Amino acid sequence: MIIVKGGVATAKGFLANGLAAGIKKSGRPDLVLLYSEGPCAAAAAFTTNSFQASPVKISRAHMANATHRAIIANSGNANCANGKSGDRDAAIVVERLAAALGVGKRTVLTASTGIIGHDLPVKKIEKKIPELVLGLAADGGTRFAKAILTTDTVKKEMAVKVRLGKTVVTIGGACKGVGMIHPEMTVSKHATHLSFITTDAAISKKMLEAALQEAIEDSFNMISVDGDMSTNDTCFVLANGYAGNGKIASKNKDYRLFTDALKFLAKEMARMLARDGEGATKLVEIEVAGAKNKADAVKVARKVSTSNLLKCCIYGEDPNWGRVVASCGASGVAFDSGKVDVYFGDKKAVSNGGRIGSYDKEEVRKLFKKDEIRIKIDLKSGKHKATAWTCDFSEKYVKINAEYST
Amino acid sequence: MIIVKGGVATAKGFLANGLAAGIKKSGRPDLVLLYSEGPCAAAAAFTTNSFQASPVKISRAHMANATHRAIIANSGNANCANGKSGDRDAAIVVERLAAALGVGKRTVLTASTGIIGHDLPVKKIEKKIPELVLGLAADGGTRFAKAILTTDTVKKEMAVKVRLGKTVVTIGGACKGVGMIHPEMTVSKHATHLSFITTDAAISKKMLEAALQEAIEDSFNMISVDGDMSTNDTCFVLANGYAGNGKIASKNKDYRLFTDALKFLAKEMARMLARDGEGATKLVEIEVAGAKNKADAVKVARKVSTSNLLKCCIYGEDPNWGRVVASCGASGVAFDSGKVDVYFGDKKAVSNGGRIGSYDKEEVRKLFKKDEIRIKIDLKSGKHKATAWTCDFSEKYVKINAEYST
């Protein structure tokens, strides 16, 4: 597997576009389209929030279709909690796009991100659909990646190539979302982070869903910016088979190679999101090892990654390990606190649940000045691991979110 | 029931003191003592955190004793995760105090609050014990209330009187804790908020424990400042029987009167803590109604009370109800999102899961300028209720906690 420059339109047969439709007050790009020249197997993961945005509802319904051709998405408006008019607005956008592309409406998926409870400006979107379609291009991936952003400070796209037998397939993607980030998504059930992944690999819908479930578990579902789960989280993967590899229809060697590449891409995209978390100055990686089972490891890693106190002291470049152990202990997971070790980078800070004499806070403080902090917690109770990603917590997060809708 | 001026030493037979022992670098008061002239029935609730501070461990063991006489507590150091030397230090403090008071060491309880992972300065404490004992006084409650504070900006104490038959009993208390506040305590099991309650009511230990369990459920266990559960949370109640009422030994009418007064006191103390949350400018009350059962109501109220996004927009005085519904939906409680109503104060903002046309954001914004904000969520799925308290989230919280230990 190699990393290549690219994004959602790097795999063969995919075209993309992004433009400004006037949804955002700022006038920045806010409407995107992703299109495959041929039918795709699709897999999707949606938020498990009880409040589901209208585009999530419609995409979930459309996932029952065998194949898909396009995804239309907007930033600047979540189209959530808008009642029946919200559902109708999302349906109109999908129908108009399907008509413009000449594809069945159930082959179109959709996603939205932005403020909750404001009417989607459907007329503005409708007016821009012809331009959106006409501008579709193989080099439109970056326009797409830019137009899905909200409070993000950088565009997030990447692509990889992996050899399956004699064929090289490409997987590329773009994502956004740096606030209201604590996804808990499940495939074909429910996932405001948005991520869009395309591949020219030939793979059955069933295997694509299995691959996506594996990929989100150790990536998007392990990031947290603020502990707030969105109503709009969505992750789509489209596979059009244009690479011409032998179709993956079982969990064979090619499935493993493809899925490992997809997992890598998803993990890197998830890290991009955490690194760009609202107000963030640092990426924080929390590895939990020695858990009795995977679920326990995930629970501890997720709990520590949402500790406001820990995230504030990381912002303050203060290696205060007390906040790590307090948060582990609050996870609800049963473990022997007298066995727990904690490391900051490679430096051991806690041994068997207590501080160690040789802990040199000033030395560790140097590690905290870097823009990526690694914390490892070894529960020493088993063999299972999990890694979560978050960011530090700065005054800027408060400022961004105190002023968001006004 | 009437509210009277007072605190931990207002009930008959209780004396208190607080002074500076040099545990805090600032030189502010940091060591307190509460003493009953006669033996007390005691009940306690401790943190459920897997990491338990040394004073929590020792107090938990001492709760097995039939009666208690005194509580010694310090601020400025949590004595947590200090290994065996931490346990030994806590034991030394208790033993020295017991000797100075001439009481059995198992009648002494203890609590600590402050930074985790630093040695308790036992010598400094030992040196101050004689002065601490000599200064015990019926008017020492306020000295006590001041010396237990850490990042708190105001002392928190109150007292009530309630008539049981022909006898008037007094219940008084003091508490502290405005960061690492998300208690989940259970009586005689595990509870850095600290609260100390005294009463001159005659009540059996068993009934006192039952009363305390009722009281913490709707008070301390329903507040959150930052979602971070402490290793040191402790709530003590001492009852010395000096009021001379007929001893409460069953859940009779007097039990109900006493417990209702205790619940009132605990709720008001919990509100004081939330209002003084680190960096807080507003108290936020979140009432959930219409839940299928109490556990669901508690789960939704607790989830909404920990939403960083909601707390930021309250700080920004921005009535963004989208963050309320997103957080309800993330609670994991099953309800029909299409039935949910949300009120800010008395103004309805959401009806049946969607915004309402008559919602006047500018009018509601005026409510958000007050220093107490009420949010009501009606799930319309049942008859159960719960109320949680939190505060808004300001840049000051980040500042306080980025600089805490350095």
Boltz contact constraints between the chains, C-beta under 6 A:
constraints:
  - contact:
      token1: [A, 49]
      token2: [B, 329]
      max_distance: 6.0
  - contact:
      token1: [A, 49]
      token2: [B, 330]
      max_distance: 6.0
  - contact:
      token1: [A, 50]
      token2: [B, 329]
      max_distance: 6.0
  - contact:
      token1: [A, 50]
      token2: [B, 337]
      max_distance: 6.0
  - contact:
      token1: [A, 51]
      token2: [B, 325]
      max_distance: 6.0
  - contact:
      token1: [A, 51]
      token2: [B, 329]
      max_distance: 6.0
  - contact:
      token1: [A, 51]
      token2: [B, 337]
      max_distance: 6.0
  - contact:
      token1: [A, 81]
      token2: [B, 325]
      max_distance: 6.0
  - contact:
      token1: [A, 81]
      token2: [B, 354]
      max_distance: 6.0
  - contact:
      token1: [A, 82]
      token2: [B, 354]
      max_distance: 6.0
  - contact:
      token1: [A, 83]
      token2: [B, 354]
      max_distance: 6.0
  - contact:
      token1: [A, 116]
      token2: [B, 322]
      max_distance: 6.0
  - contact:
      token1: [A, 117]
      token2: [B, 322]
      max_distance: 6.0
  - contact:
      token1: [A, 117]
      token2: [B, 355]
      max_distance: 6.0
  - contact:
      token1: [A, 180]
      token2: [B, 309]
      max_distance: 6.0
  - contact:
      token1: [A, 226]
      token2: [B, 308]
      max_distance: 6.0
  - contact:
      token1: [A, 228]
      token2: [B, 307]
      max_distance: 6.0
  - contact:
      token1: [A, 228]
      token2: [B, 309]
      max_distance: 6.0
  - contact:
      token1: [A, 229]
      token2: [B, 330]
      max_distance: 6.0
  - contact:
      token1: [A, 231]
      token2: [B, 326]
      max_distance: 6.0
  - contact:
      token1: [A, 307]
      token2: [B, 228]
      max_distance: 6.0
  - contact:
      token1: [A, 308]
      token2: [B, 226]
      max_distance: 6.0
  - contact:
      token1: [A, 309]
      token2: [B, 180]
      max_distance: 6.0
  - contact:
      token1: [A, 309]
      token2: [B, 228]
      max_distance: 6.0
  - contact:
      token1: [A, 309]
      token2: [B, 401]
      max_distance: 6.0
  - contact:
      token1: [A, 312]
      token2: [B, 398]
      max_distance: 6.0
  - contact:
      token1: [A, 312]
      token2: [B, 401]
      max_distance: 6.0
  - contact:
      token1: [A, 312]
      token2: [B, 402]
      max_distance: 6.0
  - contact:
      token1: [A, 315]
      token2: [B, 402]
      max_distance: 6.0
  - contact:
      token1: [A, 316]
      token2: [B, 402]
      max_distance: 6.0
  - contact:
      token1: [A, 316]
      token2: [B, 403]
      max_distance: 6.0
  - contact:
      token1: [A, 318]
      token2: [B, 405]
      max_distance: 6.0
  - contact:
      token1: [A, 318]
      token2: [B, 406]
      max_distance: 6.0
  - contact:
      token1: [A, 320]
      token2: [B, 405]
      max_distance: 6.0
  - contact:
      token1: [A, 322]
      token2: [B, 116]
      max_distance: 6.0
  - contact:
      token1: [A, 322]
      token2: [B, 117]
      max_distance: 6.0
  - contact:
      token1: [A, 325]
      token2: [B, 51]
      max_distance: 6.0
  - contact:
      token1: [A, 325]
      token2: [B, 81]
      max_distance: 6.0
  - contact:
      token1: [A, 326]
      token2: [B, 231]
      max_distance: 6.0
  - contact:
      token1: [A, 329]
      token2: [B, 49]
      max_distance: 6.0
  - contact:
      token1: [A, 329]
      token2: [B, 50]
      max_distance: 6.0
  - contact:
      token1: [A, 329]
      token2: [B, 51]
      max_distance: 6.0
  - contact:
      token1: [A, 330]
      token2: [B, 49]
      max_distance: 6.0
  - contact:
      token1: [A, 330]
      token2: [B, 229]
      max_distance: 6.0
  - contact:
      token1: [A, 337]
      token2: [B, 50]
      max_distance: 6.0
  - contact:
      token1: [A, 337]
      token2: [B, 51]
      max_distance: 6.0
  - contact:
      token1: [A, 354]
      token2: [B, 81]
      max_distance: 6.0
  - contact:
      token1: [A, 354]
      token2: [B, 82]
      max_distance: 6.0
  - contact:
      token1: [A, 354]
      token2: [B, 83]
      max_distance: 6.0
  - contact:
      token1: [A, 355]
      token2: [B, 117]
      max_distance: 6.0
  - contact:
      token1: [A, 393]
      token2: [B, 398]
      max_distance: 6.0
  - contact:
      token1: [A, 395]
      token2: [B, 395]
      max_distance: 6.0
  - contact:
      token1: [A, 395]
      token2: [B, 398]
      max_distance: 6.0
  - contact:
      token1: [A, 398]
      token2: [B, 312]
      max_distance: 6.0
  - contact:
      token1: [A, 398]
      token2: [B, 395]
      max_distance: 6.0
  - contact:
      token1: [A, 401]
      token2: [B, 309]
      max_distance: 6.0
  - contact:
      token1: [A, 401]
      token2: [B, 312]
      max_distance: 6.0
  - contact:
      token1: [A, 402]
      token2: [B, 312]
      max_distance: 6.0
  - contact:
      token1: [A, 402]
      token2: [B, 315]
      max_distance: 6.0
  - contact:
      token1: [A, 402]
      token2: [B, 316]
      max_distance: 6.0
  - contact:
      token1: [A, 403]
      token2: [B, 316]
      max_distance: 6.0
  - contact:
      token1: [A, 405]
      token2: [B, 318]
      max_distance: 6.0
  - contact:
      token1: [A, 405]
      token2: [B, 320]
      max_distance: 6.0
  - contact:
      token1: [A, 406]
      token2: [B, 318]
      max_distance: 6.0
